[in-house]
Amino acid sequence: MKLAFSTNAFKRYTLEESITSIAEIGYEGVELLCDIPHAYPPSFNQNEIQSVKNLISVCDMQISNLNAFSLYAISDVYHPSWIEADKRLRELRLQHTIDCIQLAEKMGARNISTEPGGPVNINSHYNNFSKGQLQRLFLKGLSIAAEVAQKCGIKILVEPEPGLLLENSREFLAFIKNLCYDSVGLNFDISHFYCVRQDPANLIYQLCEYIGHFHLADIADDRRHYHLIPGKGSIDFRSVFKAIEEVGYKGFATVELYPYQDHPIEAAKMAYEYLNDIIT
């Protein structure tokens, strides 16, 4: 397993400054935020793509993942989602995902991550749809993107999250079994599964055939969804890394610490020192 860091903690820095800082700390990989102010596809031109590719090469790094989850360029972290009542908004999410797939192909990245449907409150009959109807909306949109991904040789990795349509492993498994594309897999966010009171280490064994990438962050004892620097919460990372090793995963685990916008370099250093000590 190799460690990477996401540029979504460096939104007050340019993408080039972010990559350079992450490399200087010692990370082998970098996850690019496909949103403002970094690599939002509609405004990320060919010259910028080549410049970033050159910088990553000079830094002797790799792209761990393209983060196609948030969409502040249009609305916010979750919207427009895959399950909006307005078809036009759903199509904006679909187009963004396709744009990110094509960007991944240009950048030489293997995968992108996306939200697991979107925010939903079933008790209030969100958008006047049942949960089953929302899942079908997600399946329909994702299937279109999956066909594009298949042709481009890129994986779309769905990232279950508390409060969204797919929150846990059971919901993810039920959903992915309805997809007929092997271009869709799982972005295994350790902190998210921990928040919904599932044991990440045990889940790694259960979900290993779908895992294309990991996100790392710690979570406090109360399991509130707030990303902490690894080592500052209650997740047992030693058992998690043991499971990752035993299933034979050789890809990247990206540290995702977007709450640390005020001091991302310090947060990235603390995370690297803690995690590197465990895996070595």
Backbone hydrogen bonds, N-H to C=O, Kabsch-Sander energy under -0.5 kcal/mol:
donor,donor_aa,acceptor,acceptor_aa,energy
2,K,251,G,-2.3
4,A,253,A,-2.2
5,F,29,G,-1.2
6,S,255,V,-2.3
7,T,31,E,-2.6
9,A,6,S,-1.1
10,F,7,T,-1.8
13,Y,10,F,-2.0
18,S,14,T,-2.3
19,I,15,L,-2.5
20,T,16,E,-2.3
21,S,17,E,-2.3
22,I,18,S,-2.5
23,A,19,I,-2.4
24,E,20,T,-2.3
25,I,21,S,-1.3
26,G,22,I,-1.0
26,G,23,A,-0.6
27,Y,22,I,-1.4
28,E,3,L,-1.6
29,G,3,L,-1.3
30,V,62,Q,-2.0
31,E,5,F,-2.1
32,L,30,V,-0.5
32,L,65,N,-1.9
34,C,32,L,-0.6
34,C,67,N,-2.4
35,D,33,L,-1.3
38,H,35,D,-2.1
39,A,33,L,-2.6
43,S,40,Y,-1.9
44,F,40,Y,-0.7
44,F,41,P,-1.1
45,N,43,S,-0.9
49,I,45,N,-2.5
50,Q,46,Q,-2.4
51,S,47,N,-2.2
52,V,48,E,-2.6
53,K,49,I,-2.4
54,N,50,Q,-2.4
55,L,51,S,-2.2
56,I,52,V,-2.6
57,S,53,K,-2.0
58,V,54,N,-2.7
59,C,55,L,-2.3
60,D,57,S,-1.5
61,M,56,I,-2.6
62,Q,28,E,-1.5
64,S,30,V,-1.7
64,S,62,Q,-0.6
65,N,30,V,-0.7
66,L,111,N,-1.6
67,N,32,L,-2.9
67,N,65,N,-0.6
68,A,66,L,-1.0
68,A,113,S,-1.8
71,L,76,D,-2.2
74,I,71,L,-1.7
75,S,71,L,-3.3
76,D,79,H,-1.8
82,W,117,G,-2.0
83,I,117,G,-0.7
84,E,81,S,-0.8
87,K,85,A,-0.6
89,L,86,D,-0.6
90,R,86,D,-1.8
91,E,87,K,-2.4
92,L,88,R,-1.2
93,R,89,L,-1.7
94,L,90,R,-2.3
95,Q,91,E,-2.7
96,H,92,L,-2.2
97,T,93,R,-2.1
98,I,94,L,-2.4
99,D,95,Q,-2.8
100,C,96,H,-2.1
101,I,97,T,-2.2
102,Q,98,I,-2.4
103,L,99,D,-2.1
104,A,100,C,-2.5
105,E,101,I,-2.0
106,K,102,Q,-1.9
107,M,103,L,-2.6
108,G,104,A,-1.3
109,A,104,A,-2.3
112,I,155,K,-2.5
113,S,66,L,-2.3
114,T,157,L,-2.3
117,G,115,E,-1.3
118,G,116,P,-0.8
120,V,163,G,-1.7
122,I,120,V,-0.5
124,S,121,N,-1.4
125,H,122,I,-1.9
126,Y,121,N,-1.0
128,N,125,H,-3.0
129,F,126,Y,-2.2
134,L,130,S,-2.2
135,Q,131,K,-2.4
136,R,132,G,-1.8
137,L,133,Q,-2.0
138,F,134,L,-2.3
139,L,135,Q,-2.7
140,K,136,R,-2.4
141,G,137,L,-2.2
142,L,138,F,-2.9
143,S,139,L,-2.0
144,I,140,K,-1.2
145,A,141,G,-1.7
146,A,142,L,-2.8
147,E,143,S,-1.7
148,V,144,I,-1.3
149,A,145,A,-2.6
150,Q,146,A,-2.4
151,K,147,E,-1.6
152,C,148,V,-1.7
153,G,149,A,-1.2
154,I,149,A,-2.3
155,K,110,R,-2.3
156,I,183,S,-3.3
157,L,112,I,-3.2
157,L,155,K,-0.6
158,V,156,I,-0.6
158,V,185,G,-2.4
159,E,114,T,-1.9
161,E,166,L,-1.8
164,L,161,E,-1.9
165,L,118,G,-1.8
166,L,116,P,-1.4
167,E,165,L,-0.6
172,F,168,N,-2.1
173,L,169,S,-2.7
174,A,170,R,-2.2
175,F,171,E,-1.8
176,I,172,F,-2.9
177,K,173,L,-1.5
178,N,175,F,-1.9
179,L,176,I,-1.5
184,V,181,Y,-0.8
185,G,156,I,-2.8
186,L,210,Y,-3.0
187,N,158,V,-2.5
188,F,186,L,-0.9
188,F,213,H,-2.4
189,D,187,N,-1.1
190,I,188,F,-0.9
190,I,215,H,-2.1
193,F,189,D,-1.8
194,Y,190,I,-1.8
195,C,191,S,-2.1
196,V,192,H,-1.3
197,R,194,Y,-1.6
198,Q,193,F,-2.2
203,L,199,D,-2.2
204,I,200,P,-1.8
205,Y,201,A,-0.9
206,Q,202,N,-1.3
207,L,203,L,-2.7
208,C,204,I,-0.8
210,Y,207,L,-2.4
211,I,207,L,-1.0
212,G,186,L,-2.6
213,H,186,L,-0.9
214,F,252,F,-1.5
215,H,188,F,-2.0
216,L,254,T,-2.8
218,D,228,L,-3.0
223,R,220,A,-2.0
226,Y,224,R,-1.9
228,L,218,D,-2.6
232,K,229,I,-2.4
234,S,219,I,-3.0
237,F,235,I,-1.3
240,V,236,D,-1.5
241,F,237,F,-2.9
242,K,238,R,-1.9
243,A,239,S,-1.9
244,I,240,V,-2.3
245,E,241,F,-2.3
246,E,242,K,-2.3
247,V,243,A,-1.9
248,G,245,E,-1.1
249,Y,244,I,-1.8
253,A,2,K,-2.8
254,T,214,F,-3.0
255,V,4,A,-2.9
255,V,253,A,-0.5
256,E,216,L,-2.7
257,L,255,V,-0.6
260,Y,257,L,-2.0
263,H,260,Y,-0.6
267,A,263,H,-2.0
268,A,264,P,-2.8
269,K,265,I,-2.3
270,M,266,E,-2.4
271,A,267,A,-2.4
272,Y,268,A,-2.3
273,E,269,K,-2.6
274,Y,270,M,-2.0
275,L,271,A,-2.8
276,N,272,Y,-2.9
277,D,273,E,-1.2
278,I,274,Y,-0.9
279,I,275,L,-2.4
280,T,276,N,-1.5
